[in-house]
Amino acid sequence: MDSKNLLKGTMVYLLANFITKMGSLIFLPIMTRLLTQEEFGIIGTLAPVTSLFTIILGLGLYNAQIKKYVSLQDNEEEFGSYMFSTMAIISVLNIVIFAFLFTPASRYLFSLVLNLDKVDYNSLVIISMVIAAVNAVNNLAITMFRMKKLYTKAATASLLSFFTNYILAIYFIKYLKMGVFGNQLANLIAVLLITLYSFRDYFGKFRFKIKREYVNYALINGVPLIFIELTDQIVNVSDRWVLAKVVSLSVVGYYTLAYTGGRVLSVVTASFISSWIPELYEAMEKDPKNPRITASVENFLGLTTFICISGQLFAPEIIKLIFPANYHTSINYVGIILASVVIQSLYCLDYFFHYHEKSMVIFYFSLFAMAFNLTGNLIFIPKYPEYGGMIAAWTTLTAFLFKVIIELFIIRKWYSIKFNYKKLLLYLILIVNPLVFYLGNENISAIKFIVKMLYFIISMKLLINKENFMKIKGMALKIKNKIIRG
């Protein structure tokens, strides 16, 4: 595993993700002042529609593309033919899906999860589906840039989309009074901009020849990922749909704000995983049991745990400082959601199975997590609606945790790859315990703040030993030298 490339890729993605996620925190207070809790809740129920259909319309083909690139990267003609073959598959599927969208049956199916009296089907649902279709294509292009280690190209695309989205959303909502539709329209324009940006370096590399063998390969190695990612996403999104149906869109608004804020931690998780995947595949080709592979995951998890604890402890003060008082209820969900993000980030373990072409196995793990999450939400949220948000957060966290434990066990048994389980257990205890959740609730006091500082210092001592400190110091010096040298 090339540590230099991993560091470089992680830092580029980290910078881009830092700008976008911190930018989200800056824009969120503006959005909460432009939209009511109910409107924010509608956006919170539409986002899962886009996420789920991005997976369905993309057929998981970006995963097949990763491995095919490793074998065809030196043959531009053949890889161009492969890319065009996969695009042909996606195009046919999109035509079929969008034809179905304009039928009464489609409207009925969406009414089962969305309140179509408040979420307009013809504008809001349809435009969310168009966004998903464009995202599915963009995922192929961005994945290609990452595999080619065009880190800056991939990072620039996300920055371009981010700023376009928020600037247009504010303009459409504030000045054109377009409400939720303005937000969705801005999102659509932003993702279309990524498509245009990627055109020359991705679509321009197509060779207009469809090969049956490539179509078969793409479907066999891509389609299983649909079920895997769908089950993962349902774990992520079912809570908001159940809350919207059983409790209220206002509660969905609080929960969405907490969820969006909690996802800021993905600044680190997404940055690492984006640069780690190509390095993993190359390292596994040389030595599947290279200890540096597991060590890289453990170090990554230690860093995210540290950031998670910082957010869990001090999010109440930050939220009360920058958000309107009518959104402060969201504070109580943040600590649990942050812990969920850390545990969910271990979806990177999935790639051990993808590499060995055992992708379907992950589906069963994900299916179990989804069943657990859905069952918990459907049973307990209607029974205790006053605690709906907390129940939703806890079922999500627990579902992801079960999936990770099962995957670690199977990886050890099938591939004889062992992690430092004592470290992993320590990280889990630090981010999932009653004390840290109590310290992170909305009740703020001077005594609690002192206890928070003590918890923070103890956690830092446990997480950052001398060896890790020297690694971090070395990384910082390398970054500093690169900046100085330009």
C-alpha positions as CSV (number, residue, x, y, z in Angstrom):
1,M,0.0,0.0,0.0
2,D,1.5,3.3,-1.1
3,S,1.4,5.5,2.0
4,K,2.5,8.6,0.1
5,N,-0.4,8.3,-2.4
6,L,-2.8,7.5,0.4
7,L,-1.7,10.6,2.4
8,K,-1.9,12.8,-0.7
9,G,-5.3,11.6,-1.8
10,T,-6.7,11.8,1.7
11,M,-5.4,15.4,2.2
12,V,-6.9,16.6,-1.1
13,Y,-10.2,15.0,-0.4
14,L,-10.0,16.2,3.2
15,L,-9.5,19.8,2.1
16,A,-12.4,19.6,-0.4
17,N,-14.7,17.8,2.1
18,F,-13.7,20.2,4.8
19,I,-14.7,23.2,2.7
20,T,-18.0,21.6,1.7
21,K,-19.0,20.2,5.1
22,M,-17.9,23.3,7.0
23,G,-19.6,25.3,4.3
24,S,-22.8,23.3,5.0
25,L,-22.6,24.3,8.7
26,I,-22.2,28.0,7.6
27,F,-25.2,27.7,5.1
28,L,-27.4,25.6,7.5
29,P,-28.3,28.5,9.8
30,I,-29.2,30.5,6.7
31,M,-31.4,27.7,5.4
32,T,-33.1,27.2,8.8
33,R,-34.1,30.9,8.7
34,L,-35.4,30.7,5.2
35,L,-37.4,27.5,5.7
36,T,-39.9,26.5,8.3
37,Q,-39.3,23.3,10.3
38,E,-42.0,21.6,8.1
39,E,-40.3,22.7,4.8
40,F,-36.9,21.5,6.2
41,G,-38.7,18.2,7.0
42,I,-39.9,17.9,3.4
43,I,-36.3,18.3,2.2
44,G,-35.3,15.7,4.7
45,T,-37.8,13.2,3.2
46,L,-36.9,14.0,-0.4
47,A,-33.1,13.5,0.2
48,P,-33.6,9.8,0.8
49,V,-35.6,9.5,-2.5
50,T,-32.6,10.9,-4.3
51,S,-30.1,8.7,-2.4
52,L,-32.1,5.5,-3.0
53,F,-32.7,6.0,-6.7
54,T,-29.1,7.1,-7.3
55,I,-28.2,3.5,-6.3
56,I,-31.0,1.9,-8.3
57,L,-30.4,3.9,-11.5
58,G,-26.6,3.4,-11.2
59,L,-26.9,-0.4,-10.9
60,G,-23.8,-0.4,-8.7
61,L,-21.7,-0.3,-11.9
62,Y,-19.2,2.1,-10.5
63,N,-17.9,-0.8,-8.3
64,A,-17.4,-3.1,-11.3
65,Q,-15.6,-0.2,-13.0
66,I,-13.1,0.0,-10.2
67,K,-11.9,-3.6,-10.7
68,K,-12.1,-3.5,-14.5
69,Y,-9.9,-0.4,-14.5
70,V,-7.1,-2.3,-12.7
71,S,-7.0,-4.9,-15.5
72,L,-7.6,-2.5,-18.5
73,Q,-5.9,0.7,-17.4
74,D,-3.1,0.2,-20.0
75,N,-5.5,-0.4,-22.8
76,E,-7.4,2.8,-23.5
77,E,-9.4,1.5,-26.4
78,E,-10.8,-1.5,-24.5
79,F,-11.5,0.5,-21.4
80,G,-13.3,3.1,-23.5
81,S,-15.5,0.3,-24.9
82,Y,-16.2,-0.9,-21.4
83,M,-17.2,2.5,-20.2
84,F,-19.6,3.0,-23.1
85,S,-21.1,-0.5,-22.5
86,T,-21.9,0.4,-18.9
87,M,-23.4,3.7,-20.0
88,A,-25.7,1.9,-22.4
89,I,-27.0,-0.3,-19.6
90,I,-27.7,2.7,-17.4
91,S,-29.4,4.6,-20.3
92,V,-31.8,1.7,-21.0
93,L,-32.7,1.4,-17.3
94,N,-33.3,5.1,-16.9
95,I,-35.7,5.2,-19.9
96,V,-37.8,2.3,-18.4
97,I,-37.9,3.9,-14.9
98,F,-38.9,7.4,-16.1
99,A,-41.6,5.9,-18.3
100,F,-43.0,4.2,-15.2
101,L,-42.9,7.4,-13.1
102,F,-45.7,9.0,-15.1
103,T,-48.1,6.2,-14.3
104,P,-50.8,6.1,-11.5
105,A,-49.0,3.0,-10.1
106,S,-45.9,5.0,-9.5
107,R,-47.8,7.8,-7.7
108,Y,-49.4,5.2,-5.5
109,L,-46.2,3.5,-4.5
110,F,-44.6,6.9,-3.5
111,S,-47.7,7.7,-1.5
112,L,-46.9,4.8,0.8
113,V,-43.8,6.5,2.1
114,L,-44.4,10.2,1.3
115,N,-47.3,12.5,2.2
116,L,-48.2,13.6,-1.3
117,D,-50.7,16.1,0.1
118,K,-47.6,18.1,1.3
119,V,-44.9,16.8,-1.0
120,D,-46.0,17.6,-4.6
121,Y,-45.4,14.6,-6.9
122,N,-45.2,16.3,-10.3
123,S,-42.6,18.8,-9.2
124,L,-40.7,17.7,-6.1
125,V,-40.7,13.9,-6.5
126,I,-40.0,14.0,-10.3
127,I,-37.2,16.5,-9.9
128,S,-35.7,14.4,-7.1
129,M,-35.7,11.4,-9.5
130,V,-34.0,13.4,-12.2
131,I,-31.3,14.5,-9.7
132,A,-30.8,10.8,-8.9
133,A,-30.4,9.9,-12.6
134,V,-27.7,12.5,-13.1
135,N,-26.0,11.5,-9.8
136,A,-25.8,7.9,-11.0
137,V,-23.9,8.9,-14.1
138,N,-21.7,11.3,-12.2
139,N,-20.7,8.6,-9.8
140,L,-19.1,6.6,-12.6
141,A,-17.1,9.7,-13.7
142,I,-15.9,10.6,-10.2
143,T,-15.0,7.0,-9.4
144,M,-12.9,7.0,-12.5
145,F,-11.0,10.1,-11.5
146,R,-10.3,8.5,-8.1
147,M,-9.0,5.3,-9.6
148,K,-6.7,7.3,-11.9
149,K,-5.6,9.3,-8.8
150,L,-6.9,12.5,-10.3
151,Y,-7.5,13.7,-6.8
152,T,-7.8,17.4,-7.6
153,K,-10.2,16.7,-10.5
154,A,-12.6,14.7,-8.2
155,A,-12.3,17.2,-5.4
156,T,-12.9,20.2,-7.7
157,A,-16.1,18.6,-8.9
158,S,-17.5,18.3,-5.4
159,L,-16.6,22.0,-4.6
160,L,-18.2,23.2,-7.8
161,S,-21.4,21.3,-7.1
162,F,-21.5,22.5,-3.4
163,F,-21.2,26.2,-4.0
164,T,-23.5,26.2,-7.0
165,N,-26.2,24.3,-5.0
166,Y,-26.2,26.5,-1.9
167,I,-25.8,29.9,-3.7
168,L,-28.7,29.1,-6.1
169,A,-30.8,27.6,-3.3
170,I,-30.6,30.8,-1.3
171,Y,-31.4,32.9,-4.3
172,F,-34.3,30.8,-5.4
173,I,-35.8,30.5,-1.9
174,K,-35.2,34.0,-0.6
175,Y,-35.6,36.2,-3.7
176,L,-37.8,34.1,-6.0
177,K,-39.9,32.6,-3.1
178,M,-39.7,29.1,-4.6
179,G,-39.5,27.3,-1.3
180,V,-38.6,23.6,-1.3
181,F,-38.9,23.5,-5.1
182,G,-36.1,26.1,-5.3
183,N,-33.9,24.0,-3.1
184,Q,-34.4,20.9,-5.4
185,L,-33.9,23.0,-8.6
186,A,-30.6,24.3,-7.3
187,N,-29.6,20.8,-6.5
188,L,-30.4,19.6,-10.0
189,I,-28.4,22.5,-11.6
190,A,-25.4,21.7,-9.4
191,V,-25.3,18.0,-10.4
192,L,-25.7,18.8,-14.1
193,L,-22.7,21.1,-13.7
194,I,-20.6,18.1,-12.5
195,T,-21.7,16.2,-15.7
196,L,-20.5,19.1,-17.9
197,Y,-17.3,19.4,-15.9
198,S,-16.5,15.7,-16.3
199,F,-17.4,15.5,-20.0
200,R,-14.0,15.7,-21.6
201,D,-12.1,13.5,-19.1
202,Y,-14.7,10.8,-18.8
203,F,-17.4,10.8,-21.5
204,G,-14.8,12.0,-24.0
205,K,-12.9,8.7,-23.4
206,F,-15.7,6.5,-24.6
207,R,-15.2,4.2,-27.5
208,F,-18.6,3.7,-29.2
209,K,-18.6,-0.1,-29.3
210,I,-20.8,-2.2,-27.0
211,K,-19.3,-5.6,-26.0
212,R,-21.5,-8.3,-24.6
213,E,-18.7,-9.6,-22.3
214,Y,-18.4,-6.1,-20.8
215,V,-22.1,-5.8,-20.3
216,N,-22.2,-9.2,-18.5
217,Y,-19.2,-8.4,-16.4
218,A,-20.6,-5.1,-15.3
219,L,-24.0,-6.6,-14.4
220,I,-22.6,-9.6,-12.5
221,N,-20.2,-7.4,-10.5
222,G,-22.3,-4.4,-10.2
223,V,-25.9,-5.4,-9.6
224,P,-25.3,-7.2,-6.2
225,L,-24.1,-3.8,-5.0
226,I,-27.6,-2.4,-5.5
227,F,-29.1,-4.6,-2.9
228,I,-26.2,-4.0,-0.5
229,E,-26.3,-0.2,-0.8
230,L,-30.1,-0.1,-0.8
231,T,-30.3,-2.0,2.5
232,D,-27.6,0.4,3.9
233,Q,-29.5,3.4,2.7
234,I,-32.8,2.2,4.0
235,V,-31.2,1.9,7.4
236,N,-30.2,5.6,6.9
237,V,-33.5,6.9,5.6
238,S,-36.4,4.8,7.0
239,D,-36.2,6.7,10.2
240,R,-37.2,10.0,8.5
241,W,-40.0,8.4,6.6
242,V,-41.4,6.7,9.6
243,L,-41.1,9.9,11.6
244,A,-42.9,11.9,8.8
245,K,-45.7,9.3,8.7
246,V,-46.2,8.7,12.5
247,V,-45.0,11.9,14.2
248,S,-44.7,15.1,12.1
249,L,-42.6,16.8,9.4
250,S,-41.4,19.3,12.1
251,V,-39.7,16.5,14.0
252,V,-38.2,15.3,10.7
253,G,-36.9,18.9,10.4
254,Y,-35.1,18.7,13.8
255,Y,-33.8,15.2,13.0
256,T,-32.6,16.3,9.5
257,L,-30.7,19.2,10.9
258,A,-29.0,17.0,13.5
259,Y,-28.3,14.4,10.8
260,T,-26.9,17.0,8.4
261,G,-24.7,18.4,11.1
262,G,-23.6,15.0,12.2
263,R,-22.6,14.1,8.7
264,V,-19.9,16.8,8.9
265,L,-17.8,14.0,10.3
266,S,-17.8,12.4,6.9
267,V,-15.3,15.1,6.0
268,V,-12.7,12.7,7.4
269,T,-14.4,9.4,6.6
270,A,-15.2,10.0,3.0
271,S,-11.8,11.6,2.4
272,F,-9.9,8.6,3.7
273,I,-12.1,6.0,2.0
274,S,-12.0,7.8,-1.4
275,S,-8.2,7.6,-1.5
276,W,-8.0,4.2,0.4
277,I,-10.0,2.1,-2.1
278,P,-7.6,2.2,-5.1
279,E,-4.6,1.7,-2.7
280,L,-6.4,-1.3,-1.1
281,Y,-7.0,-3.0,-4.5
282,E,-3.4,-2.5,-5.5
283,A,-2.0,-3.7,-2.1
284,M,-4.3,-6.7,-2.2
285,E,-2.9,-7.7,-5.6
286,K,0.6,-7.9,-4.1
287,D,-0.1,-9.2,-0.6
288,P,-3.7,-9.7,0.7
289,K,-2.4,-10.1,4.3
290,N,-0.2,-7.0,4.4
291,P,-0.5,-5.7,8.0
292,R,-0.4,-2.1,6.8
293,I,-3.8,-2.6,5.3
294,T,-5.5,-3.3,8.7
295,A,-3.3,-0.7,10.4
296,S,-4.5,2.0,8.0
297,V,-8.1,1.2,8.9
298,E,-7.3,1.2,12.6
299,N,-5.5,4.6,12.5
300,F,-8.3,6.0,10.4
301,L,-10.9,4.9,13.0
302,G,-8.9,6.3,15.8
303,L,-8.8,9.7,14.2
304,T,-12.6,9.7,13.5
305,T,-13.2,8.6,17.1
306,F,-11.3,11.6,18.3
307,I,-13.3,14.0,16.0
308,C,-16.5,12.3,17.0
309,I,-15.9,12.8,20.7
310,S,-15.1,16.5,20.1
311,G,-18.4,16.9,18.3
312,Q,-20.4,14.9,20.8
313,L,-19.2,17.1,23.7
314,F,-19.3,20.5,22.2
315,A,-22.1,20.4,19.6
316,P,-24.7,21.8,22.1
317,E,-22.7,25.1,22.6
318,I,-22.2,25.4,18.8
319,I,-25.8,24.7,17.9
320,K,-27.2,27.1,20.5
321,L,-24.8,29.8,19.3
322,I,-25.6,29.7,15.6
323,F,-29.1,28.2,15.1
324,P,-32.5,29.6,15.8
325,A,-34.0,28.6,19.2
326,N,-36.8,26.6,17.5
327,Y,-34.2,24.2,16.2
328,H,-32.4,23.5,19.5
329,T,-34.3,20.2,20.0
330,S,-32.0,18.7,17.4
331,I,-29.1,18.8,19.9
332,N,-30.2,15.7,21.6
333,Y,-29.8,13.6,18.4
334,V,-26.4,14.8,17.4
335,G,-24.2,12.6,19.8
336,I,-25.9,9.3,18.7
337,I,-25.8,10.3,15.0
338,L,-22.1,11.1,15.2
339,A,-21.4,7.7,16.7
340,S,-23.4,6.2,13.9
341,V,-21.3,8.0,11.3
342,V,-18.1,6.5,12.8
343,I,-19.5,3.0,12.8
344,Q,-21.0,3.3,9.4
345,S,-17.7,4.5,8.0
346,L,-16.5,0.9,8.4
347,Y,-18.4,0.1,5.2
348,C,-14.8,0.2,4.0
349,L,-14.7,-3.4,5.2
350,D,-17.1,-4.2,2.3
351,Y,-14.2,-3.8,-0.1
352,F,-12.4,-6.9,1.2
353,F,-15.4,-8.8,-0.1
354,H,-15.7,-6.8,-3.3
355,Y,-12.1,-7.6,-4.0
356,H,-12.7,-11.3,-3.6
357,E,-15.8,-11.0,-5.8
358,K,-18.0,-12.0,-2.9
359,S,-20.2,-8.8,-3.0
360,M,-23.4,-10.7,-2.6
361,V,-22.3,-11.8,0.9
362,I,-22.5,-8.2,2.0
363,F,-26.1,-8.1,1.0
364,Y,-27.0,-10.6,3.6
365,F,-25.2,-8.6,6.3
366,S,-26.9,-5.4,5.1
367,L,-30.3,-7.1,4.9
368,F,-30.0,-8.1,8.5
369,A,-29.2,-4.6,9.5
370,M,-32.1,-3.2,7.5
371,A,-34.5,-5.7,9.0
372,F,-33.4,-4.8,12.5
373,N,-33.6,-1.0,11.8
374,L,-37.0,-1.1,10.1
375,T,-38.5,-3.4,12.7
376,G,-37.3,-1.2,15.6
377,N,-38.6,2.0,13.9
378,L,-42.0,0.5,12.9
379,I,-42.6,-1.0,16.4
380,F,-41.3,1.6,18.8
381,I,-41.8,5.0,17.0
382,P,-45.6,4.6,16.8
383,K,-45.7,3.2,20.3
384,Y,-43.6,6.1,21.8
385,P,-43.9,9.0,19.3
386,E,-42.7,11.5,21.9
387,Y,-39.3,9.8,21.7
388,G,-39.4,9.2,18.0
389,G,-36.2,11.0,17.1
390,M,-34.2,9.2,19.8
391,I,-35.6,5.8,18.8
392,A,-34.7,6.5,15.2
393,A,-31.1,7.5,16.0
394,W,-30.6,4.4,18.3
395,T,-32.0,1.9,15.8
396,T,-29.7,3.2,13.1
397,L,-26.6,3.1,15.3
398,T,-27.3,-0.4,16.5
399,A,-28.0,-1.7,13.0
400,F,-24.7,-0.5,11.7
401,L,-22.9,-1.9,14.7
402,F,-24.3,-5.4,14.2
403,K,-23.2,-5.3,10.5
404,V,-19.7,-4.3,11.4
405,I,-19.3,-7.0,14.0
406,I,-20.5,-9.7,11.6
407,E,-18.1,-8.4,8.8
408,L,-15.1,-8.4,11.1
409,F,-15.8,-12.0,12.2
410,I,-16.2,-13.2,8.6
411,I,-13.1,-11.4,7.3
412,R,-11.1,-13.0,10.0
413,K,-12.5,-16.5,9.3
414,W,-12.5,-16.5,5.5
415,Y,-9.4,-14.4,4.7
416,S,-7.3,-14.7,7.9
417,I,-7.1,-10.9,8.2
418,K,-7.0,-9.8,11.8
419,F,-7.5,-6.4,13.3
420,N,-6.5,-5.0,16.7
421,Y,-9.8,-5.8,18.4
422,K,-8.8,-4.2,21.7
423,K,-8.3,-0.9,19.9
424,L,-11.6,-1.2,18.1
425,L,-13.4,-1.9,21.4
426,L,-11.8,1.1,23.1
427,Y,-13.0,3.4,20.2
428,L,-16.5,2.0,20.6
429,I,-16.7,2.5,24.4
430,L,-15.5,6.1,24.0
431,I,-18.2,7.1,21.6
432,V,-21.1,4.9,22.7
433,N,-21.7,5.3,26.5
434,P,-24.3,7.0,28.7
435,L,-21.8,9.7,30.0
436,V,-20.9,11.1,26.6
437,F,-24.6,11.3,25.6
438,Y,-25.5,13.0,28.8
439,L,-22.7,15.5,28.4
440,G,-23.9,16.2,24.9
441,N,-27.6,16.9,25.5
442,E,-29.2,20.4,25.2
443,N,-28.9,21.3,29.0
444,I,-25.7,23.3,29.3
445,S,-24.0,24.3,32.6
446,A,-20.6,25.3,33.9
447,I,-20.1,22.1,35.8
448,K,-21.0,20.0,32.8
449,F,-18.5,21.9,30.7
450,I,-15.7,21.1,33.2
451,V,-16.7,17.4,33.0
452,K,-16.7,17.7,29.3
453,M,-13.1,19.0,29.3
454,L,-12.0,16.2,31.6
455,Y,-13.6,13.6,29.3
456,F,-12.0,15.2,26.3
457,I,-8.5,15.2,27.9
458,I,-8.8,11.5,29.0
459,S,-10.0,10.5,25.6
460,M,-7.2,12.3,23.9
461,K,-4.7,10.6,26.2
462,L,-6.2,7.2,25.3
463,L,-6.3,7.8,21.6
464,I,-3.1,9.6,20.9
465,N,-0.1,7.7,22.3
466,K,3.5,8.7,21.6
467,E,3.7,6.6,18.4
468,N,0.5,8.1,17.0
469,F,1.6,11.6,18.0
470,M,4.9,11.2,16.1
471,K,2.9,10.0,13.0
472,I,0.6,13.0,13.2
473,K,3.5,15.3,13.7
474,G,5.3,13.8,10.7
475,M,2.2,14.2,8.5
476,A,1.8,17.8,9.6
477,L,5.4,18.5,8.7
478,K,5.1,17.0,5.3
479,I,1.9,19.0,4.6
480,K,3.7,22.2,5.9
481,N,6.7,21.5,3.6
482,K,4.5,21.0,0.6
483,I,2.7,24.3,1.3
484,I,6.0,26.1,1.7
485,R,7.4,24.6,-1.5
486,G,4.1,25.4,-3.3
